[in-house]
Structure formats: C-alpha cells, structure tokens
Amino acid sequence: MAQDLPPTGGYEPVQYKRNLPARGFRPSYYLFAVATIMTYGMYKAGQGIRERNELAREKMWARIHLIPMLQAEEDRDLVRRYWADQAREKELLGGNAKVYHSDRFVRPTFSISPAKSTKE
C-alpha cells in the first residue's frame, strides 16, 4: 500500500492570523491621557487641602480674636446673675448673709469644678 506524501515543494502556507486593523489609539496614548488626568486631579486635591488648611487657620485666629469679647460677655452675665442672686437673697431672707470672710468678689461656680477655680 502506497503512503500519501506531501506534494513536491510542500504545501502552501496556511494563513492562521487574522489581518484586522488595530482599533483605537496606541496604548501609550491611553497611558499618557490617564497620567495627565491623574496629575490634574492630584493638583486640584492639593489646592483643596491647602484651601481647607487656610480656612481652618483663619477660623482659629477669628476665635482667638473673639476670646476677649466672649470673656467680657461672660463676665457681664456673671455680674447680672450675682446681683440677681443678691436681690433674691435680700427678698427672701431680709438681708444679705456673709458667706465669706472678706468682701472680695469670688467668681461663682455654677457647675462642678476644681477647688481652685479663681486665681489668688
């Protein structure tokens, strides 16, 4: 029995690759576009962080400058409460009882606080 052999000169080459054009841009273009977008986003995030820090600094300085006014307002409120308390005590008891051994003003405490609440 005769064996089949390839033809003389061999078979024709088989085209196993598809000859399709590449779709879209080259990958380096996509990489460049993503890097550009990321750089812009990081720049804007940095600007936002810097702005937030500046606003926090401004808020802190505003509070620092408001402390004397807030302290004066608290002092006025304490004096008003003190005189109202004195008037109420005079109305209820007929006079003001001396609690302390001096006439020096002692800042009243309306909440639980340390024993040394005033400067001596």
Secondary structure, 3 states (H helix, E strand, C coil): CCCCCCCCCCCCCCCCCCCCCCCCCCHHHHHHHHHHHHHHHHHHHHHHHHHHHHHHHHHHHHHHHHHHHHHHHHHHHHHHHHHHHHHHHHHHHCCCCCCCCCCCCCCCCCCCCCCCCCCC
